[in-house]
């Protein structure tokens, strides 16, 4: 009797394990490649405004065959590139990851410090500053994939910007590669090895950007087709050296031969997106991504949209032309991946790291009769004005150590020397800053510490943006349609308003139910959703939710495991 029970129990175990094994294998084999596409400065309205001119193989293909979210918004107040990429990769906000901006004031170094600064590593392929994502707490979806497969998965990230590549690659990725405008080459960090892979060296040897020196950036379509954009001679657009403010833009950077000014100017053209896509194609082929026993990940952060948007604004013909060309570039890349791996074996994710404000002068021109208030706040002038006002109340001194909007750092030495209490100085500085034109709200470190921010629509978002030791003693929020800029042209981002927070989000692939979804969501939801689709543990600091409404339970690795029970 005992023997029969033991045999029956053993048979039950064998059946259970026999049923469980295929589910696990199916979960890793179904998705061979995760293609993560981040469009730097991806204004939410681009897909709608430019819809009539989109091709059938790029964004339109994703919209028709994937899940598109119409109410995707960042929930932090500081909307910058480093922050957006860290949120997408980790599912966590600055109050958890510590990434409070593209840079912040480091009191130990007494200097503004880039988010990817790391003096323990060296640049590989160039002579620049060492960089990594060491400053970000926690791990990323790429790190979780490496842990899941015991390091077998390949994780590669590419961008024109160091922060775009490094935060997407994570701490365990196989490589992060970005463009060095000093040389016109792609470089990396010694975090990933002491030399560039052969395929990156070969790509650099082609001197791809040099082919465009002296060439003209013409419109893709006749000028009459750009009805969604403003006139080409709008005076508050940038005029790059040697390239001009209007089409055609002759690419020289004001130089007689390719050099740093030209390469910097080249970054603000749609051809920089083509350059990055070509490198992605080489990486895909040479690393045989999606062709291993475990899923791989290819992350691409297209940065040209950001450079063009800053210079010409989101309503410019240049921004529209760049986006339409990116649509074609994306279509070609998807075709290449489909031929080698099959898009049905891929998980494609597309979103943006932030949006952008229209050029303030354009808003004033269009809305003058309606009383639209818009403008620029020069950070240097703001700092000088506030310091002068503080000196008149507290005594002459250098009261401000640094200002990286929205974070203002007080000079602790001056406070100690004149024997004031820091909370009192913070409160006075906030009151004085409130009186400066263009300022909407000012929060102090003492208010963050006591969790007593004044009631306002932006307070919850500001809390998610604040990290002790890196954020300032004052957090200054500009009014809607005001930008922090010392320039008289172009525009920027970084605010808690919809034009900076709202971005597109699209998913396509196995386990994704195609359609349009209006549920409130955030790019912080990308990481947990990718993890659910790959049957992975979420990053430890992850705050986002699984976008279960767009997942197909019958195609999940473990049916229903990550979905709410009915």
Secondary structure, 3 states (H helix, E strand, C coil): CHHHHHHHHHHHHHHHHHHHHHHHHHHHHHCCEEEEEEECCCCCCHHHHCHHHCCCCCHHHHHHHCEEECCEECCCCCCCHHHHHHHHHHCCCHHHHCCCCCEEEECCCCEEEECCECCCCCEECCCCCCECCCCCCCCCHHHHHHHHCCCCCCEEEEECCHHHHHHHHCCCCCEEEEEECCCCEEEEEHHHCCCCCHHHHHHHHCCHHHHHCCCEECCCCCHHHCCCCCCCCCCCCCCECCCECCCCEECCCCCCCCCHHHHHHHCCCCHHHHHHHHHHHHHHHHCCCCCCCCCEEEEEEECHHHHHHHHHCCCCHHHHHHHHHHHHHHHHHHHHHHHHCCHHHEEEEEEECCCCCCCHHHHHHHHCCCCCCCEEECHHHHHHHHHHHHHHHHCCCCCEEEEECCEEEECHHHHHHCCCCHHHHHHHHHHHHHCCCCEEEEEEHHHHHCCCCCCCCCHHHHHHHCCCCCCCCEEEEECCCEEECCCCCCCCCCCCCHHHHECCEEEEECCECCEEECCCECCCHHHHHHHHHCCCCCCCCCCCCCCHHHECHHHCCCCCCCCCCC
